[in-house]
Amino acid sequence: MNEPITPSLLTFALTALIIEITPGPNMGYLAVLSLTRGWRAGAAAVIGVALGHAVYGVLASLGVAAAIDSSKLLYEILRWAGVAYLLWLAWEAWSSEAETSPEAADGHYGNAQLAFRRGLITNLLNPKAAVFFVTVVPTFVRPDGSVVAQTLLLSGIFVAIATFIHSLIVLLASRMRPLVSNPKRRRPLRRAAAIMLAGIAIWFAFSSVR
């Protein structure tokens, strides 16, 4: 292993950064959640999304992600399950009358637990995440080293970058929370968020077609 690995890692990090700042279902969901439920819920969802990425990284090192990518049936099942899940979240946001004031939303530990689970599920039902670990990560794996170790290392770098970007989104969106401090604004904003989630689901359905 005479070739230095640092340039390769830096190139991968830049690639991951560009991919992560490209709008996607995770970004939209985190922004909507943080605006309507506060930074604690957003932060919990970020952890869930990060865990989802880590799971795909481990699966990629074991070759499972490649099976998902090569199977049209598995890919389509994940893709449409993800679309359906986002639409369900949109419907819940539209029809729910749950309290969304900053004080109430930020003070509920249960909201954080729920946000974590939803962040995890949203990411696991995103087949494009699996495709990333199958198509992008292997191009940075050197044949003269351990494939499993390198895949895990690259996956860790990607998770760190994605978590950083997602945390910034949560921070920026939560700064807009004063918009929901007025009770008269809560229902229109909640329904606007529902429409945004539905739009993300529709966009994801078309953008993930192979």
C-alpha positions, 0 to 999 in steps of 0.5 A, spaced: 500 500 500 504 505 497 499 510 494 497 515 500 490 514 502 489 521 504 487 524 497 482 518 496 479 520 502 479 527 501 476 526 494 470 521 497 469 527 503 468 532 497 463 527 493 459 526 500 458 533 501 456 535 494 451 529 495 448 531 501 447 538 500 443 536 494 435 536 496 433 529 498 427 526 502 431 526 508 433 534 508 426 535 506 423 531 512 428 534 517 426 541 515 419 540 516 420 536 522 424 542 526 420 547 524 413 544 526 416 540 532 422 544 534 430 542 535 429 536 539 425 532 535 429 534 529 436 532 532 433 526 534 431 525 527 438 526 525 440 521 529 435 516 526 437 518 519 445 517 521 443 510 524 440 508 518 446 510 514 450 506 518 446 500 517 447 501 510 454 502 510 455 495 514 450 492 509 454 494 504 461 491 507 457 485 507 454 485 500 447 486 502 446 493 499 449 490 492 443 485 492 438 490 493 441 494 488 441 488 483 434 486 485 429 490 481 423 487 486 427 489 492 429 496 490 421 497 487 419 495 494 423 499 498 422 505 493 414 505 494 414 503 501 418 510 502 413 514 498 408 511 502 411 512 508 412 519 507 405 520 504 402 517 511 407 522 515 404 528 510 397 525 512 398 525 519 401 532 519 395 535 515 389 531 519 393 531 526 391 537 531 397 535 536 400 541 540 405 544 536 407 550 540 414 551 541 413 550 549 409 543 548 413 540 542 420 541 545 418 539 552 415 532 550 420 526 550 416 522 547 416 526 540 424 525 540 423 518 541 418 518 535 422 523 531 428 518 532 424 512 529 421 516 523 428 518 521 431 511 521 425 508 518 425 514 512 432 513 511 432 505 511 426 506 506 430 510 501 433 505 496 438 511 493 441 510 500 443 503 498 445 505 491 450 510 494 454 505 498 454 500 492 455 505 486 460 510 489 463 507 495 466 501 491 470 506 487 474 509 493 476 502 495 483 500 494 484 493 491 490 492 495 487 493 502 481 490 506 474 491 502 470 490 509 475 495 513 475 500 507 468 500 506 466 501 514 471 507 514 468 510 508 461 509 511 463 512 517 466 519 513 459 519 509 455 518 516 459 524 519 458 529 513 451 527 512 450 528 520 453 535 520 449 537 514 443 535 517 444 538 523 445 545 520 438 544 517 435 542 523 438 548 526 436 553 521 429 550 521 428 551 528 430 558 528 424 559 524 420 556 530 417 563 532 413 563 526 408 557 530 408 561 536 401 564 534 396 559 535 392 562 529 398 560 525 399 553 527 394 550 523 395 553 516 403 552 517 402 545 519 398 543 513 403 547 509 408 542 512 403 536 510 403 539 503 411 540 503 412 532 505 407 530 500 411 534 495 417 531 497 414 524 496 412 525 489 418 528 488 422 522 491 417 517 487 419 520 480 427 522 482 428 514 484 425 511 478 431 507 475 
